Amino acid sequence: MRIGIDLGGSKIEGVLMDADSSIRERLRVPTPAGDYVAIVNAIRDLVQALEQRAGRRDLKVGIGTPGSVSPATGRMRGCNSTCLNGRPLARDLEAALGRPVRLANDANCLALSEARDGAGRGARSVFGVILGTGVGGGVVIAGQLIAGANGIAGEWGHNPLPWPRPGEVPGPRCWCGRQSCLETWLSGPSLSREYLTYADADCTAAEIAQRLEQGEAAARAVFARYCERLARALASVINLLDPEVIVLGGGLSNIRMLYTDVPALWTAHVFSDRVATRLLPAAHGDSSGVRGAAWLWPGFGSEPELP
């Protein structure tokens, strides 16, 4: 058995995963807002609660987080949960738990989970995308998560929107200090901002998606623009990485029109005579990130069958 932890902005989820990758136990607690020490303690308590249910105290722990660990300093960086930035989260968790832990970006965990036994199973190259409060990505090649020389492989959300249209330059300012990051165009809050501008109504992304299902014209227009921007953004990934499968996770990944409209639109921007890349929803849905965290330790469960 392994423990996977998904550290999110509003909740911390923990699972106890068996060797056959089935989930045996699942617990969730609210994320202490802006309180680093309380977050470390909450993760410690969650691990201890899962171990109590397992009847063991020596389980391996993998943790998915926003941002990433700097290879140079061992400290967190690039986290939209900004209280984590500059903190030695891995070291502090190891001290709290009394054992080594594995940390990875939450989008990396999504990509790993879906490549191992999800929508990308059997593919040699998978790009995993989170479309939620933030926007991120992860790369898995031949079943192995790619971290990169700087620990930022797949860090897609803070590239600028490619092939900008009139009115998209210089673009919104991102929390990271740059302008026109994909996160400012493709996240849930950015969709709400776009809808407010277009329809003069303040709605969450989930509410806008519901209006889309009901056939509202304003929601259709806003989502059509969203799909076109997502198509451009993913076309740049295909031009660079050429993955067999792109898997979407996060709250916005539940919008069905993405899987028909975006592939129809990205062809115009991909430097190829055809596009064989498949765009698929995460098979494990909201559980992909926490499952991928448990997969961070090697030698666990069945490896994917690759051609």
Salt bridges, closest charged atoms under 4 A:
GLU13 OE1 - LYS11 NZ 3.64
GLU13 OE2 - ARG26 NH1 2.45
GLU13 OE2 - ARG28 NE 3.43
GLU25 OE1 - ARG53 NH1 3.09
ASP45 OD1 - ARG44 NE 3.01
GLU51 OE2 - ARG99 NH1 2.50
ASP58 OD1 - ARG56 NE 3.16
ASP117 OD1 - HIS284 NE2 3.21
ASP117 OD2 - ARG291 NH2 2.42
GLU168 OE2 - ARG229 NE 2.85
GLU168 OE1 - ARG232 NH1 2.91
GLU183 OE1 - HIS158 NE2 3.59
GLU194 OE2 - ARG225 NH1 2.68
GLU194 OE1 - ARG229 NH1 3.32
GLU213 OE1 - ARG256 NH2 2.52
GLU216 OE2 - ARG211 NH1 3.43
GLU228 OE2 - ARG165 NH2 2.67
GLU228 OE1 - ARG232 NH2 2.68
GLU303 OE1 - ARG116 NH2 3.82
